[in-house]
Amino acid sequence: MSTIATDSVRQATRHDDIGGRYDPWLMAAMVALGCLGVVMVGSAAIAGGGQNAGPWYFLTRHAVFMSGGLVMALLTMRLELKTVEKYSQWLLLGCFVVLAMVWLPFVGKTVNGARRWIYLGPAGFQAVEMVKVFYIVWLASYLKRYNEEVAVKWYAMLKPAGVAVALVCMLLLQPDFGSSVLLLGITACMLVLGGAPIKRLILPVLVLVPALVALVYFEPYRMRRVTSFMDPWQDQLGAGYQLSNALMAIGRGEWWGVGLGASVQKLSYLPEAHTDFIFSVTAEELGLAGVCAVVGLYVLLAGRAFWLGLKCIEMKRHFSGYLAFGIALWMSLQSLVSMGVNLGVLPTKGLTLPLVSYGGSSVLMTCAALGLLLRVSYEYDRAARQVAIRRGVGAGAAVGTPPMAAQPPAPMQDSNHASARARQRVEPGFAKPALESAALAALRRSR
């Protein structure tokens, strides 16, 4: 018995020692987008440093932000997801605390008419970028804990919706309409992926959509953005100035672009060329080919994350799956809105292109979220390998290989096996002894 117990302990230890692998497709998409961002910020911001800064001012800062983002990604890649899930309630509280800090004197700061920044000494960051990460982690934890209730009970579905509305109200006070809509979109999609019936979301949508429309209609600057995006050439030097110049930049790119660094619109014609409208500069310099490459990288990133989330749900790793879904929705929706604004498909909003646009807060928090996504891929691969080992596949075998066929048990040995084989030959069945007895009786009677 002690030998069996020792072997079991050794086998469990071997299972625990099995490590996972980070998804190479995710890593390739992230590295490619990060490198593209460094190149395009250096190109787009060459004329945006101002009189007191050199042409490489924004490139230097962006390189520092990317270095910090790499450190953030390495840290979150090392975190066990069970530890992250353990503190999800505190992260939700952190969302409200961070959004409230923007109103503290000497801490919050107003930039371009919006009070969205928090400064702690010389360093500042945009509060909403941290809220996105914290909120997605909490929502993934909530959907794991109330997975069955969300599908059948109203209050289980309305609770995260109420939390999202409360956060949106705080964001609208800053004001930040774009991030508010993004947060509501992530919430609705994650509830559907978490099992909430679509028909139950109709009522909240019917309430929220008119409210959002009213917020646009009764706010003059938002209404000007809507009307200018519908026809930017009507007021080309006024409300439609940004979009008209963005469209001219995209048109000049044609098939293969004018060449890296040869953009004209970035030379103080297109405002925010290195942040909100960096996609237009990319289209001008790299053409349709470059645009297709950028879109393909985001499709790869989001598609692989959705696939990873689905695999985690199939393995009953619900927190990991919902976390992957949330990060995939964030990356895909924000990149879709940013590119749509540049192409004139959506009204102008101040949402950056993830990993490509200049911005310290955006780069740091995006890298932290993608580090968590890589951690999801690591723990999924580790769990799949452990399951394969328990089924007898082997550590080096590919995940999904069927277990080896079980060998038939060896026949039990009989102490008098020769006699047993003899009896089997003489008495192969149950009818044999009866026939033999009848024959002996007939022989005795004949005698």
DOLUM-378448 format. One record per residue (C-alpha): residue in three letters; x, y, z. Coordinates in steps of 0.2 Angstrom, whole numbers, plus 5000, padded with zeros to 4 digits. Layout:
% DOLUM-378448
+-----+------+------+------+
|  aa |   px |   py |   pz |
+-----+------+------+------+
| ala |    X |    Y |    Z |
...
+-----+------+------+------+
***
This chain:
% DOLUM-378448
+-----+------+------+------+
|  aa |   px |   py |   pz |
+-----+------+------+------+
| met | 5000 | 5000 | 5000 |
| ser | 5014 | 5012 | 5004 |
| thr | 5022 | 5009 | 4987 |
| ile | 5005 | 5013 | 4978 |
| ala | 5003 | 5029 | 4989 |
| thr | 5021 | 5034 | 4984 |
| asp | 5018 | 5031 | 4966 |
| ser | 5002 | 5042 | 4967 |
| val | 5011 | 5056 | 4975 |
| arg | 5025 | 5055 | 4962 |
| gln | 5012 | 5055 | 4948 |
| ala | 5003 | 5070 | 4955 |
| thr | 5020 | 5079 | 4957 |
| arg | 5024 | 5076 | 4939 |
| his | 5007 | 5083 | 4934 |
| asp | 5010 | 5098 | 4944 |
| asp | 5027 | 5101 | 4936 |
| ile | 5020 | 5101 | 4918 |
| gly | 5020 | 5118 | 4911 |
| gly | 5011 | 5127 | 4897 |
| arg | 5015 | 5136 | 4882 |
| tyr | 5010 | 5154 | 4877 |
| asp | 5000 | 5155 | 4861 |
| pro | 5012 | 5159 | 4847 |
| trp | 4999 | 5167 | 4836 |
| leu | 4994 | 5179 | 4849 |
| met | 5012 | 5184 | 4853 |
| ala | 5015 | 5186 | 4834 |
| ala | 5000 | 5198 | 4832 |
| met | 5005 | 5208 | 4847 |
| val | 5023 | 5210 | 4843 |
| ala | 5018 | 5215 | 4825 |
| leu | 5006 | 5228 | 4830 |
| gly | 5018 | 5235 | 4843 |
| cys | 5032 | 5237 | 4831 |
| leu | 5020 | 5244 | 4818 |
| gly | 5015 | 5257 | 4831 |
| val | 5033 | 5262 | 4835 |
| val | 5036 | 5265 | 4817 |
| met | 5020 | 5274 | 4813 |
| val | 5021 | 5285 | 4828 |
| gly | 5039 | 5290 | 4823 |
| ser | 5033 | 5294 | 4806 |
| ala | 5016 | 5303 | 4810 |
| ala | 5023 | 5313 | 4824 |
| ile | 5039 | 5320 | 4816 |
| ala | 5031 | 5337 | 4813 |
| gly | 5020 | 5337 | 4829 |
| gly | 5033 | 5340 | 4843 |
| gly | 5031 | 5359 | 4843 |
| gln | 5044 | 5372 | 4844 |
| asn | 5051 | 5367 | 4861 |
| ala | 5053 | 5349 | 4856 |
| gly | 5063 | 5340 | 4842 |
| pro | 5056 | 5329 | 4829 |
| trp | 5058 | 5313 | 4839 |
| tyr | 5050 | 5319 | 4855 |
| phe | 5034 | 5308 | 4853 |
| leu | 5044 | 5293 | 4846 |
| thr | 5055 | 5294 | 4861 |
| arg | 5041 | 5295 | 4873 |
| his | 5031 | 5281 | 4864 |
| ala | 5046 | 5270 | 4865 |
| val | 5047 | 5272 | 4884 |
| phe | 5028 | 5268 | 4885 |
| met | 5031 | 5253 | 4875 |
| ser | 5045 | 5247 | 4886 |
| gly | 5034 | 5250 | 4901 |
| gly | 5020 | 5241 | 4893 |
| leu | 5032 | 5226 | 4890 |
| val | 5036 | 5226 | 4908 |
| met | 5017 | 5226 | 4912 |
| ala | 5014 | 5212 | 4900 |
| leu | 5028 | 5201 | 4908 |
| leu | 5021 | 5204 | 4925 |
| thr | 5003 | 5200 | 4921 |
| met | 5009 | 5184 | 4911 |
| arg | 5016 | 5178 | 4927 |
| leu | 5000 | 5180 | 4938 |
| glu | 4990 | 5165 | 4941 |
| leu | 4972 | 5168 | 4935 |
| lys | 4965 | 5161 | 4952 |
| thr | 4974 | 5175 | 4961 |
| val | 4967 | 5188 | 4949 |
| glu | 4950 | 5181 | 4951 |
| lys | 4952 | 5181 | 4970 |
| tyr | 4953 | 5200 | 4970 |
| ser | 4940 | 5204 | 4956 |
| gln | 4928 | 5212 | 4969 |
| trp | 4942 | 5224 | 4974 |
| leu | 4946 | 5228 | 4956 |
| leu | 4927 | 5233 | 4954 |
| leu | 4929 | 5245 | 4969 |
| gly | 4945 | 5251 | 4961 |
| cys | 4935 | 5256 | 4945 |
| phe | 4924 | 5268 | 4955 |
| val | 4939 | 5275 | 4966 |
| val | 4949 | 5279 | 4950 |
| leu | 4935 | 5288 | 4941 |
| ala | 4931 | 5298 | 4957 |
| met | 4949 | 5303 | 4959 |
| val | 4949 | 5314 | 4943 |
| trp | 4938 | 5326 | 4953 |
| leu | 4951 | 5328 | 4967 |
| pro | 4960 | 5344 | 4968 |
| phe | 4978 | 5343 | 4964 |
| val | 4976 | 5326 | 4957 |
| gly | 4963 | 5327 | 4943 |
| lys | 4968 | 5338 | 4928 |
| thr | 4957 | 5345 | 4914 |
| val | 4964 | 5342 | 4896 |
| asn | 4955 | 5349 | 4881 |
| gly | 4940 | 5352 | 4890 |
| ala | 4938 | 5335 | 4898 |
| arg | 4943 | 5330 | 4916 |
| arg | 4949 | 5312 | 4913 |
| trp | 4967 | 5313 | 4919 |
| ile | 4975 | 5308 | 4936 |
| tyr | 4992 | 5315 | 4940 |
| leu | 5002 | 5308 | 4954 |
| gly | 5018 | 5318 | 4954 |
| pro | 5025 | 5320 | 4937 |
| ala | 5017 | 5305 | 4930 |
| gly | 4999 | 5305 | 4924 |
| phe | 4987 | 5293 | 4916 |
| gln | 4970 | 5292 | 4909 |
| ala | 4958 | 5284 | 4922 |
| val | 4946 | 5275 | 4910 |
| glu | 4960 | 5264 | 4903 |
| met | 4963 | 5256 | 4920 |
| val | 4944 | 5255 | 4922 |
| lys | 4943 | 5244 | 4906 |
| val | 4955 | 5231 | 4912 |
| phe | 4947 | 5231 | 4930 |
| tyr | 4929 | 5230 | 4924 |
| ile | 4932 | 5216 | 4912 |
| val | 4941 | 5205 | 4925 |
| trp | 4926 | 5208 | 4937 |
| leu | 4913 | 5204 | 4924 |
| ala | 4922 | 5188 | 4919 |
| ser | 4922 | 5183 | 4938 |
| tyr | 4904 | 5187 | 4939 |
| leu | 4899 | 5177 | 4924 |
| lys | 4908 | 5162 | 4931 |
| arg | 4900 | 5163 | 4948 |
| tyr | 4882 | 5166 | 4941 |
| asn | 4883 | 5157 | 4925 |
| glu | 4867 | 5147 | 4927 |
| glu | 4857 | 5162 | 4935 |
| val | 4862 | 5174 | 4921 |
| ala | 4853 | 5162 | 4908 |
| val | 4837 | 5161 | 4918 |
| lys | 4835 | 5175 | 4930 |
| trp | 4832 | 5194 | 4927 |
| tyr | 4841 | 5200 | 4942 |
| ala | 4857 | 5191 | 4938 |
| met | 4858 | 5199 | 4921 |
| leu | 4853 | 5216 | 4927 |
| lys | 4866 | 5217 | 4941 |
| pro | 4881 | 5219 | 4929 |
| ala | 4871 | 5230 | 4918 |
| gly | 4867 | 5241 | 4933 |
| val | 4886 | 5242 | 4937 |
| ala | 4890 | 5247 | 4919 |
| val | 4877 | 5260 | 4919 |
| ala | 4884 | 5267 | 4935 |
| leu | 4902 | 5268 | 4928 |
| val | 4895 | 5276 | 4912 |
| cys | 4887 | 5290 | 4922 |
| met | 4903 | 5294 | 4930 |
| leu | 4912 | 5293 | 4913 |
| leu | 4899 | 5305 | 4906 |
| leu | 4903 | 5318 | 4919 |
| gln | 4921 | 5319 | 4913 |
| pro | 4914 | 5319 | 4898 |
| asp | 4919 | 5303 | 4889 |
| phe | 4905 | 5297 | 4877 |
| gly | 4916 | 5286 | 4867 |
| ser | 4922 | 5275 | 4881 |
| ser | 4904 | 5275 | 4888 |
| val | 4897 | 5267 | 4873 |
| leu | 4912 | 5255 | 4872 |
| leu | 4909 | 5249 | 4890 |
| leu | 4891 | 5246 | 4887 |
| gly | 4895 | 5236 | 4871 |
| ile | 4907 | 5225 | 4880 |
| thr | 4895 | 5222 | 4894 |
| ala | 4880 | 5217 | 4882 |
| cys | 4891 | 5206 | 4871 |
| met | 4899 | 5197 | 4887 |
| leu | 4881 | 5194 | 4894 |
| val | 4876 | 5186 | 4878 |
| leu | 4892 | 5175 | 4878 |
| gly | 4889 | 5171 | 4896 |
| gly | 4872 | 5163 | 4892 |
| ala | 4860 | 5178 | 4894 |
| pro | 4845 | 5176 | 4881 |
| ile | 4846 | 5190 | 4868 |
| lys | 4827 | 5193 | 4870 |
| arg | 4830 | 5198 | 4888 |
| leu | 4843 | 5211 | 4882 |
| ile | 4830 | 5220 | 4871 |
| leu | 4822 | 5229 | 4885 |
| pro | 4838 | 5237 | 4892 |
| val | 4843 | 5241 | 4874 |
| leu | 4827 | 5250 | 4871 |
| val | 4829 | 5260 | 4887 |
| leu | 4848 | 5265 | 4884 |
| val | 4848 | 5269 | 4865 |
| pro | 4835 | 5283 | 4867 |
| ala | 4845 | 5290 | 4882 |
| leu | 4861 | 5289 | 4872 |
| val | 4853 | 5298 | 4857 |
| ala | 4846 | 5311 | 4868 |
| leu | 4864 | 5314 | 4875 |
| val | 4870 | 5317 | 4857 |
| tyr | 4855 | 5328 | 4852 |
| phe | 4855 | 5340 | 4867 |
| glu | 4874 | 5342 | 4867 |
| pro | 4879 | 5354 | 4853 |
| tyr | 4897 | 5348 | 4850 |
| arg | 4892 | 5330 | 4849 |
| met | 4878 | 5335 | 4837 |
| arg | 4891 | 5344 | 4826 |
| arg | 4901 | 5329 | 4825 |
| val | 4887 | 5318 | 4819 |
| thr | 4882 | 5331 | 4806 |
| ser | 4900 | 5334 | 4800 |
| phe | 4903 | 5315 | 4798 |
| met | 4888 | 5313 | 4787 |
| asp | 4895 | 5327 | 4775 |
| pro | 4912 | 5333 | 4780 |
| trp | 4914 | 5343 | 4764 |
| gln | 4900 | 5355 | 4769 |
| asp | 4911 | 5363 | 4782 |
| gln | 4928 | 5358 | 4777 |
| leu | 4937 | 5371 | 4786 |
| gly | 4926 | 5370 | 4802 |
| ala | 4918 | 5355 | 4810 |
| gly | 4923 | 5343 | 4795 |
| tyr | 4941 | 5348 | 4795 |
| gln | 4948 | 5333 | 4804 |
| leu | 4938 | 5320 | 4794 |
| ser | 4940 | 5329 | 4777 |
| asn | 4959 | 5329 | 4779 |
| ala | 4959 | 5311 | 4785 |
| leu | 4949 | 5305 | 4770 |
| met | 4961 | 5315 | 4758 |
| ala | 4976 | 5306 | 4767 |
| ile | 4967 | 5289 | 4764 |
| gly | 4964 | 5293 | 4746 |
| arg | 4982 | 5298 | 4742 |
| gly | 4988 | 5281 | 4748 |
| glu | 4979 | 5272 | 4734 |
| trp | 4985 | 5254 | 4732 |
| trp | 5003 | 5254 | 4739 |
| gly | 5005 | 5271 | 4747 |
| val | 5016 | 5286 | 4745 |
| gly | 5030 | 5278 | 4755 |
| leu | 5035 | 5277 | 4773 |
| gly | 5038 | 5294 | 4779 |
| ala | 5031 | 5303 | 4764 |
| ser | 5014 | 5308 | 4770 |
| val | 5009 | 5326 | 4767 |
| gln | 4994 | 5327 | 4779 |
| lys | 5004 | 5323 | 4794 |
| leu | 5013 | 5340 | 4791 |
| ser | 5002 | 5350 | 4802 |
| tyr | 4987 | 5347 | 4791 |
| leu | 4979 | 5333 | 4800 |
| pro | 4976 | 5336 | 4819 |
| glu | 4980 | 5322 | 4831 |
| ala | 4990 | 5312 | 4817 |
| his | 4999 | 5302 | 4829 |
| thr | 4985 | 5297 | 4841 |
| asp | 4966 | 5297 | 4835 |
| phe | 4970 | 5298 | 4816 |
| ile | 4986 | 5287 | 4815 |
| phe | 4976 | 5275 | 4804 |
| ser | 4974 | 5288 | 4790 |
| val | 4993 | 5292 | 4790 |
| thr | 4996 | 5273 | 4789 |
| ala | 4984 | 5272 | 4774 |
| glu | 4992 | 5287 | 4766 |
| glu | 5010 | 5280 | 4767 |
| leu | 5007 | 5261 | 4766 |
| gly | 4991 | 5261 | 4755 |
| leu | 4978 | 5248 | 4754 |
| ala | 4990 | 5234 | 4756 |
| gly | 4996 | 5242 | 4773 |
| val | 4978 | 5244 | 4778 |
| cys | 4973 | 5226 | 4774 |
| ala | 4989 | 5220 | 4784 |
| val | 4983 | 5231 | 4799 |
| val | 4966 | 5224 | 4798 |
| gly | 4972 | 5207 | 4797 |
| leu | 4983 | 5208 | 4812 |
| tyr | 4968 | 5214 | 4822 |
| val | 4957 | 5200 | 4815 |
| leu | 4971 | 5187 | 4820 |
| leu | 4972 | 5194 | 4838 |
| ala | 4953 | 5195 | 4841 |
| gly | 4949 | 5179 | 4832 |
| arg | 4963 | 5169 | 4841 |
| ala | 4957 | 5176 | 4858 |
| phe | 4939 | 5171 | 4854 |
| trp | 4944 | 5154 | 4849 |
| leu | 4955 | 5153 | 4865 |
| gly | 4940 | 5158 | 4876 |
| leu | 4929 | 5145 | 4868 |
| lys | 4941 | 5131 | 4871 |
| cys | 4942 | 5137 | 4889 |
| ile | 4923 | 5136 | 4891 |
| glu | 4923 | 5119 | 4884 |
| met | 4936 | 5114 | 4897 |
| lys | 4925 | 5121 | 4911 |
| arg | 4938 | 5135 | 4914 |
| his | 4924 | 5148 | 4914 |
| phe | 4934 | 5163 | 4921 |
| ser | 4948 | 5161 | 4909 |
| gly | 4936 | 5159 | 4895 |
| tyr | 4926 | 5175 | 4899 |
| leu | 4941 | 5185 | 4902 |
| ala | 4948 | 5180 | 4885 |
| phe | 4931 | 5185 | 4878 |
| gly | 4931 | 5202 | 4886 |
| ile | 4949 | 5206 | 4881 |
| ala | 4944 | 5201 | 4863 |
| leu | 4929 | 5212 | 4863 |
| trp | 4939 | 5227 | 4869 |
| met | 4952 | 5225 | 4856 |
| ser | 4940 | 5222 | 4842 |
| leu | 4927 | 5235 | 4846 |
| gln | 4939 | 5249 | 4850 |
| ser | 4950 | 5245 | 4834 |
| leu | 4934 | 5245 | 4824 |
| val | 4928 | 5261 | 4831 |
| ser | 4945 | 5270 | 4828 |
| met | 4946 | 5264 | 4810 |
| gly | 4928 | 5268 | 4807 |
| val | 4931 | 5286 | 4812 |
| asn | 4946 | 5288 | 4801 |
| leu | 4936 | 5281 | 4786 |
| gly | 4921 | 5292 | 4789 |
| val | 4910 | 5277 | 4794 |
| leu | 4907 | 5283 | 4812 |
| pro | 4906 | 5300 | 4820 |
| thr | 4923 | 5307 | 4827 |
| lys | 4927 | 5299 | 4844 |
| gly | 4943 | 5300 | 4854 |
| leu | 4947 | 5282 | 4854 |
| thr | 4965 | 5276 | 4851 |
| leu | 4970 | 5262 | 4839 |
| pro | 4976 | 5248 | 4852 |
| leu | 4995 | 5246 | 4852 |
| val | 4997 | 5258 | 4837 |
| ser | 4992 | 5275 | 4843 |
| tyr | 5003 | 5286 | 4854 |
| gly | 4997 | 5287 | 4872 |
| gly | 5005 | 5281 | 4888 |
| ser | 4989 | 5275 | 4897 |
| ser | 4982 | 5266 | 4883 |
| val | 4998 | 5257 | 4879 |
| leu | 5002 | 5252 | 4897 |
| met | 4984 | 5245 | 4900 |
| thr | 4983 | 5237 | 4883 |
| cys | 4999 | 5228 | 4886 |
| ala | 4993 | 5223 | 4904 |
| ala | 4977 | 5216 | 4897 |
| leu | 4986 | 5206 | 4883 |
| gly | 4998 | 5199 | 4896 |
| leu | 4982 | 5192 | 4905 |
| leu | 4977 | 5185 | 4888 |
| leu | 4993 | 5176 | 4886 |
| arg | 4991 | 5169 | 4903 |
| val | 4975 | 5162 | 4898 |
| ser | 4983 | 5153 | 4884 |
| tyr | 4997 | 5147 | 4895 |
| glu | 4985 | 5140 | 4908 |
| tyr | 4974 | 5132 | 4895 |
| asp | 4989 | 5123 | 4887 |
| arg | 4995 | 5117 | 4904 |
| ala | 4978 | 5110 | 4908 |
| ala | 4976 | 5102 | 4891 |
| arg | 4993 | 5093 | 4894 |
| gln | 4989 | 5088 | 4911 |
| val | 4973 | 5080 | 4905 |
| ala | 4983 | 5071 | 4891 |
| ile | 4995 | 5064 | 4903 |
| arg | 4981 | 5057 | 4914 |
| arg | 4974 | 5049 | 4899 |
| gly | 4990 | 5041 | 4895 |
| val | 4995 | 5051 | 4880 |
| gly | 5012 | 5058 | 4886 |
| ala | 5019 | 5075 | 4889 |
| gly | 5027 | 5077 | 4872 |
| ala | 5011 | 5071 | 4862 |
| ala | 5001 | 5084 | 4854 |
| val | 4985 | 5089 | 4863 |
| gly | 4970 | 5080 | 4857 |
| thr | 4979 | 5064 | 4853 |
| pro | 4968 | 5049 | 4858 |
| pro | 4974 | 5039 | 4874 |
| met | 4983 | 5023 | 4871 |
| ala | 4971 | 5007 | 4870 |
| ala | 4971 | 4998 | 4886 |
| gln | 4979 | 4981 | 4886 |
| pro | 4968 | 4966 | 4890 |
| pro | 4970 | 4960 | 4908 |
| ala | 4981 | 4944 | 4909 |
| pro | 4971 | 4928 | 4913 |
| met | 4971 | 4923 | 4931 |
| gln | 4983 | 4909 | 4935 |
| asp | 4977 | 4893 | 4943 |
| ser | 4988 | 4883 | 4955 |
| asn | 4982 | 4867 | 4946 |
| his | 4982 | 4875 | 4929 |
| ala | 4986 | 4858 | 4920 |
| ser | 4970 | 4850 | 4928 |
| ala | 4960 | 4865 | 4924 |
| arg | 4965 | 4864 | 4905 |
| ala | 4961 | 4846 | 4906 |
| arg | 4944 | 4849 | 4913 |
| gln | 4941 | 4862 | 4900 |
| arg | 4944 | 4849 | 4887 |
| val | 4934 | 4836 | 4894 |
| glu | 4920 | 4848 | 4900 |
| pro | 4919 | 4862 | 4888 |
| gly | 4901 | 4866 | 4892 |
| phe | 4886 | 4863 | 4904 |
| ala | 4878 | 4850 | 4893 |
| lys | 4893 | 4838 | 4892 |
| pro | 4892 | 4831 | 4910 |
| ala | 4874 | 4828 | 4908 |
| leu | 4876 | 4817 | 4892 |
| glu | 4891 | 4808 | 4900 |
| ser | 4880 | 4803 | 4915 |
| ala | 4866 | 4797 | 4904 |
| ala | 4878 | 4786 | 4894 |
| leu | 4885 | 4778 | 4910 |
| ala | 4868 | 4774 | 4917 |
| ala | 4863 | 4766 | 4900 |
| leu | 4879 | 4755 | 4901 |
| arg | 4875 | 4749 | 4918 |
| arg | 4857 | 4744 | 4913 |
| ser | 4864 | 4734 | 4898 |
| arg | 4876 | 4724 | 4910 |
+-----+------+------+------+
***
